[in-house]
Amino acid sequence: MPTVNLSGMTVEALMDLRERVDETLHERRAELEKQLERMGRAVAVVGGRGGGSVLKGRKVPPKYRSRSGETWAGRGAKPRWLVDAIKGGRKLDDFLIDKSARKRRRKRRSKR
């Protein structure tokens, strides 16, 4: 690309150059926006998922257990058995599963 001596150009020539640069930049921007729009559609079609959580649907080990064997992982709404027990005077910590057992289970399941 040839170098241009801007200080030697007339005001009219500088204004003309500025207009050409602006037009070129606007055209280039329009091209890039079209490409991004096409890529966005392609990614949406290929991905098939919206902006949902990465953790949604992933199984986690239970964190709380009742005496009758019902479990809850600590995600989402509290189950009825736990709500009823808390209303009856029990504490949430009373239902915690032993953390060392969860760690052992996690180590066994890990494939990394």
N, CA and C atoms as a LAMMPS dump frame, in Angstrom:
ITEM: TIMESTEP
0
ITEM: NUMBER OF ATOMS
336
ITEM: BOX BOUNDS ff ff ff
-5.0000000000000000e+02 5.0000000000000000e+02
-5.0000000000000000e+02 5.0000000000000000e+02
-5.0000000000000000e+02 5.0000000000000000e+02
ITEM: ATOMS id mol type element x y z
1 1 1 N 0.859 -1.169 0
2 1 2 C 0 0 0
3 1 3 C 0.906 1.233 0
4 2 1 N 0.658 2.161 -0.911
5 2 2 C 1.523 3.34 -0.988
6 2 3 C 1.283 4.266 0.198
7 3 1 N 2.348 4.902 0.653
8 3 2 C 2.216 5.858 1.746
9 3 3 C 1.721 7.177 1.18
10 4 1 N 0.88 7.841 1.949
11 4 2 C 0.287 9.103 1.518
12 4 3 C 0.804 10.19 2.436
13 5 1 N 1.251 11.289 1.839
14 5 2 C 1.723 12.433 2.604
15 5 3 C 0.514 13.312 2.914
16 6 1 N -0.041 13.14 4.094
17 6 2 C -1.253 13.868 4.463
18 6 3 C -0.998 15.366 4.634
19 7 1 N 0.174 15.734 5.091
20 7 2 C 0.445 17.163 5.307
21 7 3 C 0.531 17.932 3.994
22 8 1 N 0.814 17.243 2.889
23 8 2 C 0.905 17.922 1.602
24 8 3 C -0.41 17.957 0.851
25 9 1 N -1.472 17.336 1.401
26 9 2 C -2.766 17.289 0.711
27 9 3 C -3.588 18.527 1.013
28 10 1 N -4.452 18.898 0.076
29 10 2 C -5.347 20.041 0.292
30 10 3 C -6.477 19.609 1.206
31 11 1 N -7.204 20.563 1.717
32 11 2 C -8.328 20.279 2.611
33 11 3 C -9.385 19.479 1.867
34 12 1 N -9.659 19.848 0.604
35 12 2 C -10.658 19.116 -0.171
36 12 3 C -10.241 17.653 -0.372
37 13 1 N -8.964 17.447 -0.652
38 13 2 C -8.466 16.09 -0.843
39 13 3 C -8.554 15.296 0.455
40 14 1 N -8.256 15.929 1.579
41 14 2 C -8.366 15.263 2.88
42 14 3 C -9.818 14.9 3.183
43 15 1 N -10.747 15.8 2.884
44 15 2 C -12.177 15.528 3.138
45 15 3 C -12.646 14.365 2.252
46 16 1 N -12.188 14.339 0.991
47 16 2 C -12.544 13.251 0.084
48 16 3 C -11.984 11.922 0.6
49 17 1 N -10.755 11.933 1.067
50 17 2 C -10.134 10.731 1.616
51 17 3 C -10.899 10.242 2.839
52 18 1 N -11.3 11.165 3.677
53 18 2 C -12.056 10.822 4.882
54 18 3 C -13.381 10.166 4.517
55 19 1 N -14.068 10.702 3.515
56 19 2 C -15.347 10.122 3.086
57 19 3 C -15.141 8.702 2.539
58 20 1 N -14.1 8.503 1.759
59 20 2 C -13.833 7.177 1.201
60 20 3 C -13.5 6.175 2.315
61 21 1 N -12.728 6.631 3.311
62 21 2 C -12.391 5.759 4.441
63 21 3 C -13.654 5.394 5.212
64 22 1 N -14.526 6.388 5.463
65 22 2 C -15.777 6.125 6.174
66 22 3 C -16.649 5.135 5.411
67 23 1 N -16.771 5.306 4.093
68 23 2 C -17.58 4.392 3.286
69 23 3 C -17.014 2.977 3.352
70 24 1 N -15.712 2.866 3.22
71 24 2 C -15.073 1.552 3.269
72 24 3 C -15.286 0.888 4.631
73 25 1 N -15.161 1.673 5.69
74 25 2 C -15.375 1.12 7.035
75 25 3 C -16.82 0.67 7.223
76 26 1 N -17.783 1.446 6.727
77 26 2 C -19.195 1.053 6.861
78 26 3 C -19.485 -0.22 6.073
79 27 1 N -18.931 -0.33 4.861
80 27 2 C -19.128 -1.55 4.072
81 27 3 C -18.527 -2.764 4.779
82 28 1 N -17.337 -2.596 5.288
83 28 2 C -16.648 -3.699 5.977
84 28 3 C -17.412 -4.129 7.225
85 29 1 N -17.939 -3.134 7.945
86 29 2 C -18.717 -3.438 9.152
87 29 3 C -19.972 -4.224 8.791
88 30 1 N -20.661 -3.816 7.723
89 30 2 C -21.873 -4.52 7.294
90 30 3 C -21.542 -5.967 6.924
91 31 1 N -20.433 -6.181 6.228
92 31 2 C -20.027 -7.534 5.864
93 31 3 C -19.766 -8.385 7.107
94 32 1 N -19.046 -7.811 8.057
95 32 2 C -18.726 -8.555 9.28
96 32 3 C -19.983 -8.877 10.089
97 33 1 N -20.926 -7.936 10.16
98 33 2 C -22.166 -8.185 10.894
99 33 3 C -22.966 -9.311 10.243
100 34 1 N -22.991 -9.348 8.904
101 34 2 C -23.684 -10.439 8.213
102 34 3 C -23.019 -11.777 8.514
103 35 1 N -21.697 -11.793 8.508
104 35 2 C -20.981 -13.035 8.821
105 35 3 C -21.271 -13.5 10.242
106 36 1 N -21.263 -12.556 11.165
107 36 2 C -21.554 -12.918 12.563
108 36 3 C -22.973 -13.44 12.715
109 37 1 N -23.903 -12.833 11.997
110 37 2 C -25.29 -13.283 12.076
111 37 3 C -25.419 -14.709 11.541
112 38 1 N -24.761 -14.992 10.411
113 38 2 C -24.795 -16.351 9.86
114 38 3 C -24.144 -17.338 10.826
115 39 1 N -23.026 -16.936 11.427
116 39 2 C -22.341 -17.823 12.373
117 39 3 C -23.199 -18.056 13.604
118 40 1 N -23.894 -17.035 14.055
119 40 2 C -24.763 -17.178 15.219
120 40 3 C -25.868 -18.173 14.962
121 41 1 N -26.46 -18.119 13.781
122 41 2 C -27.508 -19.071 13.422
123 41 3 C -26.938 -20.476 13.324
124 42 1 N -25.762 -20.601 12.742
125 42 2 C -25.143 -21.917 12.599
126 42 3 C -24.827 -22.516 13.958
127 43 1 N -24.326 -21.708 14.867
128 43 2 C -24.008 -22.199 16.205
129 43 3 C -25.284 -22.589 16.93
130 44 1 N -26.354 -21.795 16.766
131 44 2 C -27.616 -22.111 17.426
132 44 3 C -28.19 -23.421 16.897
133 45 1 N -28.059 -23.668 15.607
134 45 2 C -28.575 -24.898 15.018
135 45 3 C -27.734 -26.094 15.446
136 46 1 N -26.426 -25.95 15.409
137 46 2 C -25.534 -27.048 15.77
138 46 3 C -25.63 -27.339 17.256
139 47 1 N -25.613 -26.286 18.066
140 47 2 C -25.635 -26.467 19.511
141 47 3 C -26.93 -27.074 19.992
142 48 1 N -28.046 -26.594 19.472
143 48 2 C -29.336 -27.142 19.832
144 48 3 C -29.789 -26.815 21.236
145 49 1 N -28.989 -26.075 21.975
146 49 2 C -29.355 -25.725 23.345
147 49 3 C -29.422 -24.228 23.481
148 50 1 N -30.285 -23.801 24.345
149 50 2 C -30.37 -22.384 24.64
150 50 3 C -29.318 -22.004 25.655
151 51 1 N -29.54 -20.946 26.341
152 51 2 C -28.587 -20.487 27.332
153 51 3 C -28.829 -21.111 28.689
154 52 1 N -29.197 -22.383 28.731
155 52 2 C -29.487 -23.058 29.986
156 52 3 C -28.245 -23.298 30.818
157 53 1 N -28.471 -23.738 32.01
158 53 2 C -27.367 -24.001 32.918
159 53 3 C -26.581 -25.228 32.483
160 54 1 N -25.291 -25.184 32.689
161 54 2 C -24.425 -26.313 32.363
162 54 3 C -24.7 -27.469 33.321
163 55 1 N -25.104 -27.159 34.535
164 55 2 C -25.315 -28.189 35.549
165 55 3 C -26.683 -28.851 35.466
166 56 1 N -27.599 -28.295 34.667
167 56 2 C -28.946 -28.834 34.6
168 56 3 C -28.925 -30.271 34.102
169 57 1 N -29.56 -31.158 34.843
170 57 2 C -29.633 -32.552 34.459
171 57 3 C -28.459 -33.39 34.926
172 58 1 N -27.46 -32.771 35.478
173 58 2 C -26.288 -33.515 35.953
174 58 3 C -26.589 -34.091 37.333
175 59 1 N -26.285 -35.347 37.499
176 59 2 C -26.53 -36.021 38.773
177 59 3 C -25.455 -35.642 39.786
178 60 1 N -25.896 -35.425 41.021
179 60 2 C -24.971 -35.162 42.113
180 60 3 C -25.311 -36.11 43.253
181 61 1 N -24.349 -36.445 44.067
182 61 2 C -24.635 -37.359 45.18
183 61 3 C -25.555 -36.685 46.199
184 62 1 N -26.374 -37.471 46.882
185 62 2 C -27.279 -36.891 47.88
186 62 3 C -26.507 -36.272 49.035
187 63 1 N -27.073 -35.202 49.556
188 63 2 C -26.439 -34.483 50.648
189 63 3 C -27.192 -34.707 51.966
190 64 1 N -28.49 -34.98 51.856
191 64 2 C -29.339 -35.173 53.031
192 64 3 C -30.104 -36.482 52.9
193 65 1 N -30.311 -37.17 54.067
194 65 2 C -31.039 -38.439 54.059
195 65 3 C -31.931 -38.502 55.296
196 66 1 N -33.159 -38.986 55.093
197 66 2 C -34.077 -39.175 56.22
198 66 3 C -33.842 -40.56 56.819
199 67 1 N -34.445 -40.814 57.943
200 67 2 C -34.29 -42.133 58.58
201 67 3 C -34.957 -43.221 57.755
202 68 1 N -35.956 -42.841 56.964
203 68 2 C -36.633 -43.842 56.133
204 68 3 C -35.903 -44.085 54.809
205 69 1 N -34.794 -43.373 54.565
206 69 2 C -33.982 -43.618 53.382
207 69 3 C -34.196 -42.638 52.237
208 70 1 N -35.115 -41.696 52.387
209 70 2 C -35.327 -40.701 51.334
210 70 3 C -34.139 -39.751 51.3
211 71 1 N -33.743 -39.353 50.108
212 71 2 C -32.565 -38.497 49.976
213 71 3 C -32.9 -37.228 49.202
214 72 1 N -32.038 -36.242 49.375
215 72 2 C -32.142 -34.973 48.653
216 72 3 C -30.728 -34.458 48.431
217 73 1 N -30.442 -34.006 47.22
218 73 2 C -29.099 -33.547 46.869
219 73 3 C -28.842 -32.108 47.288
220 74 1 N -29.854 -31.404 47.742
221 74 2 C -29.665 -30.016 48.143
222 74 3 C -29.941 -29.04 47.017
223 75 1 N -30.437 -29.538 45.903
224 75 2 C -30.785 -28.685 44.766
225 75 3 C -32.287 -28.581 44.629
226 76 1 N -32.729 -27.419 44.19
227 76 2 C -34.155 -27.229 43.962
228 76 3 C -34.909 -27.053 45.267
229 77 1 N -36.216 -27.218 45.183
230 77 2 C -37.075 -27.042 46.358
231 77 3 C -36.85 -28.188 47.348
232 78 1 N -37.024 -27.864 48.621
233 78 2 C -36.878 -28.9 49.648
234 78 3 C -38.028 -29.895 49.525
235 79 1 N -37.738 -31.17 49.664
236 79 2 C -38.81 -32.175 49.582
237 79 3 C -39.738 -32.076 50.793
238 80 1 N -40.927 -32.597 50.608
239 80 2 C -41.949 -32.499 51.673
240 80 3 C -41.502 -33.142 52.975
241 81 1 N -40.844 -34.306 52.883
242 81 2 C -40.425 -34.978 54.108
243 81 3 C -39.476 -34.114 54.921
244 82 1 N -38.638 -33.319 54.225
245 82 2 C -37.683 -32.465 54.919
246 82 3 C -38.382 -31.234 55.495
247 83 1 N -39.286 -30.661 54.737
248 83 2 C -40.04 -29.493 55.223
249 83 3 C -40.852 -29.872 56.459
250 84 1 N -41.517 -31.03 56.407
251 84 2 C -42.321 -31.482 57.548
252 84 3 C -41.443 -31.708 58.784
253 85 1 N -40.267 -32.292 58.582
254 85 2 C -39.368 -32.554 59.707
255 85 3 C -38.857 -31.248 60.309
256 86 1 N -38.55 -30.266 59.465
257 86 2 C -38.069 -28.972 59.973
258 86 3 C -39.183 -28.261 60.732
259 87 1 N -40.404 -28.361 60.233
260 87 2 C -41.542 -27.763 60.945
261 87 3 C -41.763 -28.463 62.279
262 88 1 N -41.401 -29.723 62.348
263 88 2 C -41.556 -30.499 63.58
264 88 3 C -40.449 -30.237 64.591
265 89 1 N -39.517 -29.356 64.277
266 89 2 C -38.484 -29 65.241
267 89 3 C -37.099 -29.526 64.935
268 90 1 N -36.946 -30.314 63.903
269 90 2 C -35.621 -30.833 63.548
270 90 3 C -34.834 -29.764 62.798
271 91 1 N -33.542 -29.945 62.722
272 91 2 C -32.681 -29.015 61.996
273 91 3 C -32.2 -29.661 60.708
274 92 1 N -31.885 -28.831 59.737
275 92 2 C -31.401 -29.329 58.453
276 92 3 C -30.119 -30.128 58.634
277 93 1 N -29.272 -29.689 59.542
278 93 2 C -28.006 -30.386 59.792
279 93 3 C -28.21 -31.806 60.331
280 94 1 N -29.382 -32.075 60.921
281 94 2 C -29.657 -33.413 61.441
282 94 3 C -29.719 -34.452 60.319
283 95 1 N -29.976 -34.013 59.099
284 95 2 C -30.153 -34.927 57.972
285 95 3 C -28.923 -35.016 57.074
286 96 1 N -27.859 -34.295 57.404
287 96 2 C -26.649 -34.328 56.579
288 96 3 C -26.065 -35.73 56.535
289 97 1 N -25.653 -36.133 55.352
290 97 2 C -24.983 -37.421 55.179
291 97 3 C -23.517 -37.206 55.502
292 98 1 N -22.87 -38.214 56.049
293 98 2 C -21.463 -38.14 56.421
294 98 3 C -20.631 -37.678 55.231
295 99 1 N -19.879 -36.59 55.401
296 99 2 C -19.1 -36.031 54.303
297 99 3 C -17.997 -36.971 53.84
298 100 1 N -17.408 -37.73 54.724
299 100 2 C -16.33 -38.64 54.317
300 100 3 C -16.868 -39.726 53.394
301 101 1 N -18.103 -40.166 53.615
302 101 2 C -18.705 -41.174 52.739
303 101 3 C -18.941 -40.591 51.355
304 102 1 N -19.365 -39.327 51.286
305 102 2 C -19.58 -38.694 49.985
306 102 3 C -18.267 -38.541 49.236
307 103 1 N -17.195 -38.214 49.951
308 103 2 C -15.904 -38.047 49.294
309 103 3 C -15.422 -39.377 48.729
310 104 1 N -15.597 -40.454 49.49
311 104 2 C -15.184 -41.764 49
312 104 3 C -15.975 -42.135 47.753
313 105 1 N -17.269 -41.884 47.777
314 105 2 C -18.117 -42.218 46.646
315 105 3 C -17.695 -41.398 45.431
316 106 1 N -17.39 -40.13 45.621
317 106 2 C -16.987 -39.276 44.523
318 106 3 C -15.676 -39.756 43.92
319 107 1 N -14.754 -40.213 44.761
320 107 2 C -13.473 -40.699 44.263
321 107 3 C -13.652 -41.965 43.425
322 108 1 N -14.555 -42.861 43.861
323 108 2 C -14.774 -44.073 43.12
324 108 3 C -15.394 -43.802 41.757
325 109 1 N -16.3 -42.845 41.689
326 109 2 C -16.999 -42.555 40.435
327 109 3 C -16.152 -41.763 39.46
328 110 1 N -15.144 -41.091 39.963
329 110 2 C -14.336 -40.251 39.094
330 110 3 C -13.552 -41.1 38.106
331 111 1 N -13.567 -40.687 36.832
332 111 2 C -12.86 -41.42 35.787
333 111 3 C -11.715 -40.594 35.234
334 112 1 N -11.381 -39.504 35.845
335 112 2 C -10.316 -38.632 35.345
336 112 3 C -8.994 -38.961 35.915
